[in-house]
Amino acid sequence: MTIAIISHPDCLLHDPGMHHPEQPNRLRVITKEIQNSTLEFTEFLAPLATVPQLQRVHAKSYIDFIYQQSPASGLVGIDADTWMNPYSLQAALRAAGAGVLAVDLIMKNEIKNVFCNVRPPGHHAEKDRAMGFCFFNNVAVAVAHALETYQMKRIAIIDFDVHHGNGTENIFQNEERVLYCSSFESPFYPFSGADTKSDHIVNIPLPAGTMGKTFREKASEYWFEKILGFNPEIIFFSAGFDGFIDDEMSDLLLIEEDYAWITREIKKIANAVCQGRIISMLEGGYDLNSLGRCVCTHLQALSDND
């Protein structure tokens, strides 16, 4: 099965500074691994997200602030972890626009599975706050586009990044049309999510040292029946690979096969309830020696015929 890959050269130009983990080489190693793989894929260029598309999930005053902070030269710190250079705004707009295009491609029946190979990531960006390397919440922008433009009633987001997607939870905390399932190391940045009580937010906090066996048991116990019962019309991945055993960002001990497993299990559900429609959007993953392999393992499982 052919998978769509959405990216843009602008996403390489966002550079938050020397030694910052969220660096342009993340996309380069992923692109190289995809090109050297046996994956069948079609490439698309990410459009720029529009202000009205961003306003579905972000406050207008916050969007204006990000535009105003964009520097003509040098670096500007939005918070301790989140920095802008002259190209960061354009990259962030492409990253958010990628998800919008992904929804359109799927809803026009041009493709069933899409991977947005974009940066900066998005799941820490709240309604009116940038943090954790994120400016705009890419997956939230795409979900809101699907809700409004295609009048969807039920959308599921599966977030397996090592960090809790506080921004996604913040944006959709009162939106019952969105089922948000997040696994993350806890206690760990951004120190949220472990105590969430909600019928449509299903968080799985994992202690440091958690291996794939426990991750699989927890996902099987808490997620799969919930997602099936929710009967989503489309499923999104916030795909973070920083829980990989070699990634120094965290203390989870996942391996490539764990990413293949969660992808296959969610794909089974998607095939049963929503014609296999899945959009995956890159979040974390900072070990350059393994990131490309982890992503390709995820994409191979996403594109394999059943």
ChimeraX commands (.cxc) that place a marker at each C-alpha (Angstrom):
marker #1 position 0.00,0.00,0.00 radius 0.5
marker #1 position 1.31,3.45,-0.92 radius 0.5
marker #1 position 1.69,5.93,1.92 radius 0.5
marker #1 position 1.75,9.70,1.47 radius 0.5
marker #1 position 4.73,11.55,2.94 radius 0.5
marker #1 position 4.15,15.26,3.52 radius 0.5
marker #1 position 7.12,17.50,4.25 radius 0.5
marker #1 position 8.72,20.74,3.10 radius 0.5
marker #1 position 12.29,22.12,2.82 radius 0.5
marker #1 position 11.23,25.04,5.04 radius 0.5
marker #1 position 11.07,22.60,7.96 radius 0.5
marker #1 position 14.85,22.18,7.69 radius 0.5
marker #1 position 15.46,25.91,8.09 radius 0.5
marker #1 position 14.08,26.17,11.62 radius 0.5
marker #1 position 17.24,25.99,13.75 radius 0.5
marker #1 position 16.89,26.66,17.49 radius 0.5
marker #1 position 20.65,26.76,17.98 radius 0.5
marker #1 position 23.76,24.66,18.35 radius 0.5
marker #1 position 23.32,21.60,20.60 radius 0.5
marker #1 position 19.53,21.95,20.69 radius 0.5
marker #1 position 18.03,18.44,20.41 radius 0.5
marker #1 position 15.21,19.52,18.10 radius 0.5
marker #1 position 17.55,20.02,15.16 radius 0.5
marker #1 position 17.18,19.93,11.35 radius 0.5
marker #1 position 19.11,16.66,11.12 radius 0.5
marker #1 position 16.09,14.90,12.63 radius 0.5
marker #1 position 14.26,15.25,9.33 radius 0.5
marker #1 position 17.35,14.48,7.28 radius 0.5
marker #1 position 17.91,11.08,8.91 radius 0.5
marker #1 position 14.22,10.22,8.56 radius 0.5
marker #1 position 14.15,11.23,4.90 radius 0.5
marker #1 position 17.29,9.23,4.15 radius 0.5
marker #1 position 15.92,6.13,5.86 radius 0.5
marker #1 position 12.61,6.39,3.99 radius 0.5
marker #1 position 14.34,6.83,0.65 radius 0.5
marker #1 position 16.57,3.80,1.30 radius 0.5
marker #1 position 13.65,1.65,2.42 radius 0.5
marker #1 position 11.26,-0.59,0.46 radius 0.5
marker #1 position 8.31,1.64,1.32 radius 0.5
marker #1 position 6.05,2.68,-1.54 radius 0.5
marker #1 position 5.31,6.34,-1.01 radius 0.5
marker #1 position 4.11,9.48,-2.73 radius 0.5
marker #1 position 5.54,12.83,-1.67 radius 0.5
marker #1 position 3.59,16.04,-1.13 radius 0.5
marker #1 position 4.75,19.52,-0.14 radius 0.5
marker #1 position 3.21,20.91,3.04 radius 0.5
marker #1 position 1.21,24.10,2.52 radius 0.5
marker #1 position 1.28,27.02,4.94 radius 0.5
marker #1 position -1.41,26.84,7.60 radius 0.5
marker #1 position -3.65,29.90,7.50 radius 0.5
marker #1 position -4.48,32.08,10.48 radius 0.5
marker #1 position -8.15,30.97,10.40 radius 0.5
marker #1 position -7.00,27.33,10.52 radius 0.5
marker #1 position -4.75,28.11,13.51 radius 0.5
marker #1 position -7.53,30.05,15.24 radius 0.5
marker #1 position -9.63,26.92,15.52 radius 0.5
marker #1 position -7.28,25.76,18.28 radius 0.5
marker #1 position -5.18,28.79,19.27 radius 0.5
marker #1 position -6.12,32.20,20.63 radius 0.5
marker #1 position -5.76,34.99,18.05 radius 0.5
marker #1 position -3.71,37.01,20.55 radius 0.5
marker #1 position -1.28,34.08,20.86 radius 0.5
marker #1 position -0.96,33.66,17.09 radius 0.5
marker #1 position -0.25,37.40,16.78 radius 0.5
marker #1 position 2.39,37.08,19.51 radius 0.5
marker #1 position 4.22,34.30,17.64 radius 0.5
marker #1 position 4.16,36.34,14.42 radius 0.5
marker #1 position 5.48,39.38,16.28 radius 0.5
marker #1 position 8.29,37.41,17.93 radius 0.5
marker #1 position 9.64,36.10,14.62 radius 0.5
marker #1 position 13.12,37.68,14.36 radius 0.5
marker #1 position 14.74,39.24,11.31 radius 0.5
marker #1 position 18.04,37.74,12.45 radius 0.5
marker #1 position 19.49,35.71,15.29 radius 0.5
marker #1 position 17.50,33.75,17.85 radius 0.5
marker #1 position 14.56,34.73,20.07 radius 0.5
marker #1 position 13.61,32.61,23.08 radius 0.5
marker #1 position 9.89,32.02,23.54 radius 0.5
marker #1 position 10.60,29.93,26.62 radius 0.5
marker #1 position 13.67,28.13,27.98 radius 0.5
marker #1 position 13.33,25.30,25.43 radius 0.5
marker #1 position 11.59,26.96,22.49 radius 0.5
marker #1 position 13.56,29.27,20.22 radius 0.5
marker #1 position 12.86,31.02,16.92 radius 0.5
marker #1 position 15.22,31.95,14.12 radius 0.5
marker #1 position 14.12,33.95,11.03 radius 0.5
marker #1 position 12.75,30.78,9.40 radius 0.5
marker #1 position 10.98,29.23,12.39 radius 0.5
marker #1 position 7.59,30.83,11.77 radius 0.5
marker #1 position 7.52,29.58,8.19 radius 0.5
marker #1 position 8.53,26.09,9.33 radius 0.5
marker #1 position 5.85,26.06,12.03 radius 0.5
marker #1 position 3.21,27.11,9.51 radius 0.5
marker #1 position 4.31,24.30,7.17 radius 0.5
marker #1 position 4.23,21.77,10.02 radius 0.5
marker #1 position 0.67,22.75,10.90 radius 0.5
marker #1 position -0.34,22.94,7.26 radius 0.5
marker #1 position 0.89,19.40,6.63 radius 0.5
marker #1 position -1.86,17.96,8.79 radius 0.5
marker #1 position -4.51,20.02,7.01 radius 0.5
marker #1 position -3.34,18.67,3.65 radius 0.5
marker #1 position -3.26,15.14,5.08 radius 0.5
marker #1 position -6.92,15.39,6.07 radius 0.5
marker #1 position -7.86,16.71,2.63 radius 0.5
marker #1 position -5.98,13.90,0.84 radius 0.5
marker #1 position -7.72,11.25,2.89 radius 0.5
marker #1 position -11.19,12.78,2.67 radius 0.5
marker #1 position -10.85,13.06,-1.12 radius 0.5
marker #1 position -10.00,9.33,-1.15 radius 0.5
marker #1 position -6.61,10.02,-2.72 radius 0.5
marker #1 position -4.75,8.07,-0.04 radius 0.5
marker #1 position -5.52,6.09,3.14 radius 0.5
marker #1 position -2.39,6.61,5.24 radius 0.5
marker #1 position -0.27,9.74,5.62 radius 0.5
marker #1 position 2.93,10.56,7.50 radius 0.5
marker #1 position 3.77,14.21,8.13 radius 0.5
marker #1 position 7.57,14.40,8.28 radius 0.5
marker #1 position 7.66,17.91,9.69 radius 0.5
marker #1 position 9.14,20.02,12.43 radius 0.5
marker #1 position 8.85,21.87,14.76 radius 0.5
marker #1 position 6.69,19.38,16.64 radius 0.5
marker #1 position 3.39,20.46,18.13 radius 0.5
marker #1 position 1.82,18.48,20.96 radius 0.5
marker #1 position 3.12,20.71,23.79 radius 0.5
marker #1 position 1.66,23.89,22.27 radius 0.5
marker #1 position -1.41,24.90,24.28 radius 0.5
marker #1 position -4.23,27.20,23.22 radius 0.5
marker #1 position -2.24,30.29,24.16 radius 0.5
marker #1 position 1.24,29.07,25.05 radius 0.5
marker #1 position 4.35,27.78,23.25 radius 0.5
marker #1 position 6.52,25.29,25.08 radius 0.5
marker #1 position 8.59,22.14,24.71 radius 0.5
marker #1 position 9.97,23.00,21.23 radius 0.5
marker #1 position 6.38,23.57,19.96 radius 0.5
marker #1 position 4.75,26.72,18.53 radius 0.5
marker #1 position 1.49,25.53,16.95 radius 0.5
marker #1 position -0.24,22.27,17.82 radius 0.5
marker #1 position 0.04,20.49,14.49 radius 0.5
marker #1 position -2.20,17.53,15.25 radius 0.5
marker #1 position -4.83,19.74,16.89 radius 0.5
marker #1 position -4.94,22.03,13.84 radius 0.5
marker #1 position -5.48,18.97,11.61 radius 0.5
marker #1 position -8.16,17.49,13.89 radius 0.5
marker #1 position -10.02,20.80,14.07 radius 0.5
marker #1 position -9.88,21.02,10.27 radius 0.5
marker #1 position -11.47,17.57,10.01 radius 0.5
marker #1 position -14.16,18.47,12.55 radius 0.5
marker #1 position -15.11,21.74,10.91 radius 0.5
marker #1 position -14.51,21.19,7.21 radius 0.5
marker #1 position -15.77,17.61,6.99 radius 0.5
marker #1 position -18.25,17.71,9.88 radius 0.5
marker #1 position -16.69,14.71,11.57 radius 0.5
marker #1 position -18.22,13.67,14.87 radius 0.5
marker #1 position -15.56,11.35,16.32 radius 0.5
marker #1 position -11.77,11.53,15.97 radius 0.5
marker #1 position -9.15,9.61,17.95 radius 0.5
marker #1 position -5.58,10.73,18.65 radius 0.5
marker #1 position -2.97,8.18,19.78 radius 0.5
marker #1 position 0.07,9.94,21.28 radius 0.5
marker #1 position 2.99,7.61,22.11 radius 0.5
marker #1 position 5.63,10.29,22.68 radius 0.5
marker #1 position 7.72,9.99,25.86 radius 0.5
marker #1 position 6.31,13.36,26.98 radius 0.5
marker #1 position 2.66,13.96,27.80 radius 0.5
marker #1 position 0.95,15.99,25.08 radius 0.5
marker #1 position -0.23,18.66,27.47 radius 0.5
marker #1 position -1.06,21.02,24.62 radius 0.5
marker #1 position -3.34,18.55,22.87 radius 0.5
marker #1 position -5.07,17.76,26.16 radius 0.5
marker #1 position -5.41,21.47,26.93 radius 0.5
marker #1 position -7.01,22.21,23.56 radius 0.5
marker #1 position -9.43,19.27,23.54 radius 0.5
marker #1 position -10.17,18.90,27.26 radius 0.5
marker #1 position -13.80,19.96,26.72 radius 0.5
marker #1 position -14.21,18.53,23.22 radius 0.5
marker #1 position -15.98,15.19,23.48 radius 0.5
marker #1 position -15.77,14.59,19.74 radius 0.5
marker #1 position -12.05,13.92,20.28 radius 0.5
marker #1 position -10.75,10.84,22.09 radius 0.5
marker #1 position -7.18,11.50,23.23 radius 0.5
marker #1 position -5.01,8.52,24.25 radius 0.5
marker #1 position -1.53,9.43,25.50 radius 0.5
marker #1 position 1.33,7.33,26.90 radius 0.5
marker #1 position 4.31,9.06,28.50 radius 0.5
marker #1 position 7.03,8.78,31.12 radius 0.5
marker #1 position 5.91,10.07,34.51 radius 0.5
marker #1 position 7.02,11.94,36.50 radius 0.5
marker #1 position 8.72,13.74,33.63 radius 0.5
marker #1 position 8.40,16.93,31.58 radius 0.5
marker #1 position 5.91,18.60,31.32 radius 0.5
marker #1 position 4.76,17.05,34.63 radius 0.5
marker #1 position 1.12,16.82,33.59 radius 0.5
marker #1 position -1.45,14.21,32.60 radius 0.5
marker #1 position -0.95,11.64,35.35 radius 0.5
marker #1 position -4.00,12.79,37.30 radius 0.5
marker #1 position -6.36,13.60,34.42 radius 0.5
marker #1 position -9.92,12.37,34.94 radius 0.5
marker #1 position -11.98,12.39,31.76 radius 0.5
marker #1 position -14.19,10.06,29.73 radius 0.5
marker #1 position -12.49,11.12,26.49 radius 0.5
marker #1 position -8.86,11.46,27.66 radius 0.5
marker #1 position -7.12,8.17,28.45 radius 0.5
marker #1 position -3.61,8.73,29.74 radius 0.5
marker #1 position -1.06,6.01,30.50 radius 0.5
marker #1 position 1.74,7.34,32.75 radius 0.5
marker #1 position 4.77,5.02,32.64 radius 0.5
marker #1 position 7.56,5.02,35.25 radius 0.5
marker #1 position 11.21,5.35,34.24 radius 0.5
marker #1 position 12.62,2.02,33.14 radius 0.5
marker #1 position 9.38,0.82,31.55 radius 0.5
marker #1 position 9.99,-1.74,28.81 radius 0.5
marker #1 position 7.85,-2.66,25.83 radius 0.5
marker #1 position 6.03,-5.49,27.63 radius 0.5
marker #1 position 4.47,-3.10,30.13 radius 0.5
marker #1 position 3.70,-0.49,27.47 radius 0.5
marker #1 position 1.87,-3.14,25.43 radius 0.5
marker #1 position -0.05,-4.43,28.43 radius 0.5
marker #1 position -1.20,-0.93,29.41 radius 0.5
marker #1 position -2.18,0.05,25.86 radius 0.5
marker #1 position -4.10,-3.20,25.45 radius 0.5
marker #1 position -5.87,-2.73,28.78 radius 0.5
marker #1 position -6.81,0.94,28.56 radius 0.5
marker #1 position -6.91,1.97,24.90 radius 0.5
marker #1 position -8.13,-0.59,22.41 radius 0.5
marker #1 position -11.67,-1.29,23.60 radius 0.5
marker #1 position -12.13,2.40,24.33 radius 0.5
marker #1 position -11.12,3.35,20.78 radius 0.5
marker #1 position -13.30,0.64,19.25 radius 0.5
marker #1 position -16.28,1.75,21.31 radius 0.5
marker #1 position -15.68,5.37,20.38 radius 0.5
marker #1 position -15.88,4.36,16.69 radius 0.5
marker #1 position -13.69,7.16,15.27 radius 0.5
marker #1 position -14.09,8.33,11.68 radius 0.5
marker #1 position -10.33,8.91,11.39 radius 0.5
marker #1 position -7.34,8.19,13.65 radius 0.5
marker #1 position -4.28,10.35,14.22 radius 0.5
marker #1 position -0.90,9.38,15.65 radius 0.5
marker #1 position 1.19,11.92,17.51 radius 0.5
marker #1 position 4.24,9.82,16.82 radius 0.5
marker #1 position 7.11,10.47,19.21 radius 0.5
marker #1 position 10.12,8.15,19.18 radius 0.5
marker #1 position 11.97,9.59,22.20 radius 0.5
marker #1 position 10.92,6.62,24.35 radius 0.5
marker #1 position 13.36,4.47,22.37 radius 0.5
marker #1 position 15.92,2.67,24.49 radius 0.5
marker #1 position 18.88,4.59,22.98 radius 0.5
marker #1 position 17.30,8.05,23.17 radius 0.5
marker #1 position 18.98,10.00,25.95 radius 0.5
marker #1 position 15.98,12.31,26.25 radius 0.5
marker #1 position 14.17,9.81,28.47 radius 0.5
marker #1 position 14.32,6.68,30.60 radius 0.5
marker #1 position 11.80,4.50,28.79 radius 0.5
marker #1 position 13.18,1.35,27.14 radius 0.5
marker #1 position 11.06,0.83,24.04 radius 0.5
marker #1 position 12.44,-0.88,20.95 radius 0.5
marker #1 position 11.55,-0.68,17.25 radius 0.5
marker #1 position 9.18,-3.63,17.43 radius 0.5
marker #1 position 7.13,-1.83,20.09 radius 0.5
marker #1 position 6.43,0.95,17.59 radius 0.5
marker #1 position 5.53,-1.62,14.94 radius 0.5
marker #1 position 3.21,-3.34,17.41 radius 0.5
marker #1 position 1.24,-0.25,18.48 radius 0.5
marker #1 position 0.96,0.80,14.82 radius 0.5
marker #1 position -0.38,-2.60,13.75 radius 0.5
marker #1 position -2.88,-2.73,16.63 radius 0.5
marker #1 position -4.24,0.73,15.88 radius 0.5
marker #1 position -4.34,-0.11,12.18 radius 0.5
marker #1 position -6.53,-3.14,12.94 radius 0.5
marker #1 position -8.96,-0.84,14.71 radius 0.5
marker #1 position -8.83,1.70,11.87 radius 0.5
marker #1 position -9.58,-1.03,9.34 radius 0.5
marker #1 position -12.56,-2.10,11.42 radius 0.5
marker #1 position -14.13,1.29,12.08 radius 0.5
marker #1 position -12.87,3.99,9.68 radius 0.5
marker #1 position -11.80,2.42,6.40 radius 0.5
marker #1 position -8.17,2.32,7.55 radius 0.5
marker #1 position -7.83,6.12,7.64 radius 0.5
marker #1 position -4.73,7.04,9.66 radius 0.5
marker #1 position -2.64,10.22,9.74 radius 0.5
marker #1 position 0.67,10.11,11.61 radius 0.5
marker #1 position 2.43,13.32,12.61 radius 0.5
marker #1 position 6.01,13.43,13.87 radius 0.5
marker #1 position 6.51,14.64,17.41 radius 0.5
marker #1 position 9.67,13.75,19.38 radius 0.5
marker #1 position 12.65,11.48,18.77 radius 0.5
marker #1 position 16.15,12.85,19.22 radius 0.5
marker #1 position 18.66,10.01,18.84 radius 0.5
marker #1 position 19.85,10.50,15.27 radius 0.5
marker #1 position 21.29,6.99,15.05 radius 0.5
marker #1 position 17.92,5.35,15.64 radius 0.5
marker #1 position 15.24,7.90,14.73 radius 0.5
marker #1 position 15.10,7.05,11.04 radius 0.5
marker #1 position 14.85,3.31,11.75 radius 0.5
marker #1 position 12.08,3.82,14.31 radius 0.5
marker #1 position 10.06,5.98,11.94 radius 0.5
marker #1 position 10.48,3.51,9.07 radius 0.5
marker #1 position 9.40,0.64,11.31 radius 0.5
marker #1 position 6.28,2.63,12.17 radius 0.5
marker #1 position 5.60,3.44,8.51 radius 0.5
marker #1 position 6.19,-0.10,7.33 radius 0.5
marker #1 position 3.60,-1.35,9.82 radius 0.5
marker #1 position 1.26,1.44,8.73 radius 0.5
marker #1 position 1.56,0.59,5.03 radius 0.5
marker #1 position 1.67,-3.22,5.19 radius 0.5
marker #1 position -1.25,-5.00,3.59 radius 0.5
marker #1 position -3.37,-6.98,6.04 radius 0.5
marker link #1:1,2 radius 0.2
marker link #1:2,3 radius 0.2
marker link #1:3,4 radius 0.2
marker link #1:4,5 radius 0.2
marker link #1:5,6 radius 0.2
marker link #1:6,7 radius 0.2
marker link #1:7,8 radius 0.2
marker link #1:8,9 radius 0.2
marker link #1:9,10 radius 0.2
marker link #1:10,11 radius 0.2
marker link #1:11,12 radius 0.2
marker link #1:12,13 radius 0.2
marker link #1:13,14 radius 0.2
marker link #1:14,15 radius 0.2
marker link #1:15,16 radius 0.2
marker link #1:16,17 radius 0.2
marker link #1:17,18 radius 0.2
marker link #1:18,19 radius 0.2
marker link #1:19,20 radius 0.2
marker link #1:20,21 radius 0.2
marker link #1:21,22 radius 0.2
marker link #1:22,23 radius 0.2
marker link #1:23,24 radius 0.2
marker link #1:24,25 radius 0.2
marker link #1:25,26 radius 0.2
marker link #1:26,27 radius 0.2
marker link #1:27,28 radius 0.2
marker link #1:28,29 radius 0.2
marker link #1:29,30 radius 0.2
marker link #1:30,31 radius 0.2
marker link #1:31,32 radius 0.2
marker link #1:32,33 radius 0.2
marker link #1:33,34 radius 0.2
marker link #1:34,35 radius 0.2
marker link #1:35,36 radius 0.2
marker link #1:36,37 radius 0.2
marker link #1:37,38 radius 0.2
marker link #1:38,39 radius 0.2
marker link #1:39,40 radius 0.2
marker link #1:40,41 radius 0.2
marker link #1:41,42 radius 0.2
marker link #1:42,43 radius 0.2
marker link #1:43,44 radius 0.2
marker link #1:44,45 radius 0.2
marker link #1:45,46 radius 0.2
marker link #1:46,47 radius 0.2
marker link #1:47,48 radius 0.2
marker link #1:48,49 radius 0.2
marker link #1:49,50 radius 0.2
marker link #1:50,51 radius 0.2
marker link #1:51,52 radius 0.2
marker link #1:52,53 radius 0.2
marker link #1:53,54 radius 0.2
marker link #1:54,55 radius 0.2
marker link #1:55,56 radius 0.2
marker link #1:56,57 radius 0.2
marker link #1:57,58 radius 0.2
marker link #1:58,59 radius 0.2
marker link #1:59,60 radius 0.2
marker link #1:60,61 radius 0.2
marker link #1:61,62 radius 0.2
marker link #1:62,63 radius 0.2
marker link #1:63,64 radius 0.2
marker link #1:64,65 radius 0.2
marker link #1:65,66 radius 0.2
marker link #1:66,67 radius 0.2
marker link #1:67,68 radius 0.2
marker link #1:68,69 radius 0.2
marker link #1:69,70 radius 0.2
marker link #1:70,71 radius 0.2
marker link #1:71,72 radius 0.2
marker link #1:72,73 radius 0.2
marker link #1:73,74 radius 0.2
marker link #1:74,75 radius 0.2
marker link #1:75,76 radius 0.2
marker link #1:76,77 radius 0.2
marker link #1:77,78 radius 0.2
marker link #1:78,79 radius 0.2
marker link #1:79,80 radius 0.2
marker link #1:80,81 radius 0.2
marker link #1:81,82 radius 0.2
marker link #1:82,83 radius 0.2
marker link #1:83,84 radius 0.2
marker link #1:84,85 radius 0.2
marker link #1:85,86 radius 0.2
marker link #1:86,87 radius 0.2
marker link #1:87,88 radius 0.2
marker link #1:88,89 radius 0.2
marker link #1:89,90 radius 0.2
marker link #1:90,91 radius 0.2
marker link #1:91,92 radius 0.2
marker link #1:92,93 radius 0.2
marker link #1:93,94 radius 0.2
marker link #1:94,95 radius 0.2
marker link #1:95,96 radius 0.2
marker link #1:96,97 radius 0.2
marker link #1:97,98 radius 0.2
marker link #1:98,99 radius 0.2
marker link #1:99,100 radius 0.2
marker link #1:100,101 radius 0.2
marker link #1:101,102 radius 0.2
marker link #1:102,103 radius 0.2
marker link #1:103,104 radius 0.2
marker link #1:104,105 radius 0.2
marker link #1:105,106 radius 0.2
marker link #1:106,107 radius 0.2
marker link #1:107,108 radius 0.2
marker link #1:108,109 radius 0.2
marker link #1:109,110 radius 0.2
marker link #1:110,111 radius 0.2
marker link #1:111,112 radius 0.2
marker link #1:112,113 radius 0.2
marker link #1:113,114 radius 0.2
marker link #1:114,115 radius 0.2
marker link #1:115,116 radius 0.2
marker link #1:116,117 radius 0.2
marker link #1:117,118 radius 0.2
marker link #1:118,119 radius 0.2
marker link #1:119,120 radius 0.2
marker link #1:120,121 radius 0.2
marker link #1:121,122 radius 0.2
marker link #1:122,123 radius 0.2
marker link #1:123,124 radius 0.2
marker link #1:124,125 radius 0.2
marker link #1:125,126 radius 0.2
marker link #1:126,127 radius 0.2
marker link #1:127,128 radius 0.2
marker link #1:128,129 radius 0.2
marker link #1:129,130 radius 0.2
marker link #1:130,131 radius 0.2
marker link #1:131,132 radius 0.2
marker link #1:132,133 radius 0.2
marker link #1:133,134 radius 0.2
marker link #1:134,135 radius 0.2
marker link #1:135,136 radius 0.2
marker link #1:136,137 radius 0.2
marker link #1:137,138 radius 0.2
marker link #1:138,139 radius 0.2
marker link #1:139,140 radius 0.2
marker link #1:140,141 radius 0.2
marker link #1:141,142 radius 0.2
marker link #1:142,143 radius 0.2
marker link #1:143,144 radius 0.2
marker link #1:144,145 radius 0.2
marker link #1:145,146 radius 0.2
marker link #1:146,147 radius 0.2
marker link #1:147,148 radius 0.2
marker link #1:148,149 radius 0.2
marker link #1:149,150 radius 0.2
marker link #1:150,151 radius 0.2
marker link #1:151,152 radius 0.2
marker link #1:152,153 radius 0.2
marker link #1:153,154 radius 0.2
marker link #1:154,155 radius 0.2
marker link #1:155,156 radius 0.2
marker link #1:156,157 radius 0.2
marker link #1:157,158 radius 0.2
marker link #1:158,159 radius 0.2
marker link #1:159,160 radius 0.2
marker link #1:160,161 radius 0.2
marker link #1:161,162 radius 0.2
marker link #1:162,163 radius 0.2
marker link #1:163,164 radius 0.2
marker link #1:164,165 radius 0.2
marker link #1:165,166 radius 0.2
marker link #1:166,167 radius 0.2
marker link #1:167,168 radius 0.2
marker link #1:168,169 radius 0.2
marker link #1:169,170 radius 0.2
marker link #1:170,171 radius 0.2
marker link #1:171,172 radius 0.2
marker link #1:172,173 radius 0.2
marker link #1:173,174 radius 0.2
marker link #1:174,175 radius 0.2
marker link #1:175,176 radius 0.2
marker link #1:176,177 radius 0.2
marker link #1:177,178 radius 0.2
marker link #1:178,179 radius 0.2
marker link #1:179,180 radius 0.2
marker link #1:180,181 radius 0.2
marker link #1:181,182 radius 0.2
marker link #1:182,183 radius 0.2
marker link #1:183,184 radius 0.2
marker link #1:184,185 radius 0.2
marker link #1:185,186 radius 0.2
marker link #1:186,187 radius 0.2
marker link #1:187,188 radius 0.2
marker link #1:188,189 radius 0.2
marker link #1:189,190 radius 0.2
marker link #1:190,191 radius 0.2
marker link #1:191,192 radius 0.2
marker link #1:192,193 radius 0.2
marker link #1:193,194 radius 0.2
marker link #1:194,195 radius 0.2
marker link #1:195,196 radius 0.2
marker link #1:196,197 radius 0.2
marker link #1:197,198 radius 0.2
marker link #1:198,199 radius 0.2
marker link #1:199,200 radius 0.2
marker link #1:200,201 radius 0.2
marker link #1:201,202 radius 0.2
marker link #1:202,203 radius 0.2
marker link #1:203,204 radius 0.2
marker link #1:204,205 radius 0.2
marker link #1:205,206 radius 0.2
marker link #1:206,207 radius 0.2
marker link #1:207,208 radius 0.2
marker link #1:208,209 radius 0.2
marker link #1:209,210 radius 0.2
marker link #1:210,211 radius 0.2
marker link #1:211,212 radius 0.2
marker link #1:212,213 radius 0.2
marker link #1:213,214 radius 0.2
marker link #1:214,215 radius 0.2
marker link #1:215,216 radius 0.2
marker link #1:216,217 radius 0.2
marker link #1:217,218 radius 0.2
marker link #1:218,219 radius 0.2
marker link #1:219,220 radius 0.2
marker link #1:220,221 radius 0.2
marker link #1:221,222 radius 0.2
marker link #1:222,223 radius 0.2
marker link #1:223,224 radius 0.2
marker link #1:224,225 radius 0.2
marker link #1:225,226 radius 0.2
marker link #1:226,227 radius 0.2
marker link #1:227,228 radius 0.2
marker link #1:228,229 radius 0.2
marker link #1:229,230 radius 0.2
marker link #1:230,231 radius 0.2
marker link #1:231,232 radius 0.2
marker link #1:232,233 radius 0.2
marker link #1:233,234 radius 0.2
marker link #1:234,235 radius 0.2
marker link #1:235,236 radius 0.2
marker link #1:236,237 radius 0.2
marker link #1:237,238 radius 0.2
marker link #1:238,239 radius 0.2
marker link #1:239,240 radius 0.2
marker link #1:240,241 radius 0.2
marker link #1:241,242 radius 0.2
marker link #1:242,243 radius 0.2
marker link #1:243,244 radius 0.2
marker link #1:244,245 radius 0.2
marker link #1:245,246 radius 0.2
marker link #1:246,247 radius 0.2
marker link #1:247,248 radius 0.2
marker link #1:248,249 radius 0.2
marker link #1:249,250 radius 0.2
marker link #1:250,251 radius 0.2
marker link #1:251,252 radius 0.2
marker link #1:252,253 radius 0.2
marker link #1:253,254 radius 0.2
marker link #1:254,255 radius 0.2
marker link #1:255,256 radius 0.2
marker link #1:256,257 radius 0.2
marker link #1:257,258 radius 0.2
marker link #1:258,259 radius 0.2
marker link #1:259,260 radius 0.2
marker link #1:260,261 radius 0.2
marker link #1:261,262 radius 0.2
marker link #1:262,263 radius 0.2
marker link #1:263,264 radius 0.2
marker link #1:264,265 radius 0.2
marker link #1:265,266 radius 0.2
marker link #1:266,267 radius 0.2
marker link #1:267,268 radius 0.2
marker link #1:268,269 radius 0.2
marker link #1:269,270 radius 0.2
marker link #1:270,271 radius 0.2
marker link #1:271,272 radius 0.2
marker link #1:272,273 radius 0.2
marker link #1:273,274 radius 0.2
marker link #1:274,275 radius 0.2
marker link #1:275,276 radius 0.2
marker link #1:276,277 radius 0.2
marker link #1:277,278 radius 0.2
marker link #1:278,279 radius 0.2
marker link #1:279,280 radius 0.2
marker link #1:280,281 radius 0.2
marker link #1:281,282 radius 0.2
marker link #1:282,283 radius 0.2
marker link #1:283,284 radius 0.2
marker link #1:284,285 radius 0.2
marker link #1:285,286 radius 0.2
marker link #1:286,287 radius 0.2
marker link #1:287,288 radius 0.2
marker link #1:288,289 radius 0.2
marker link #1:289,290 radius 0.2
marker link #1:290,291 radius 0.2
marker link #1:291,292 radius 0.2
marker link #1:292,293 radius 0.2
marker link #1:293,294 radius 0.2
marker link #1:294,295 radius 0.2
marker link #1:295,296 radius 0.2
marker link #1:296,297 radius 0.2
marker link #1:297,298 radius 0.2
marker link #1:298,299 radius 0.2
marker link #1:299,300 radius 0.2
marker link #1:300,301 radius 0.2
marker link #1:301,302 radius 0.2
marker link #1:302,303 radius 0.2
marker link #1:303,304 radius 0.2
marker link #1:304,305 radius 0.2
marker link #1:305,306 radius 0.2
view
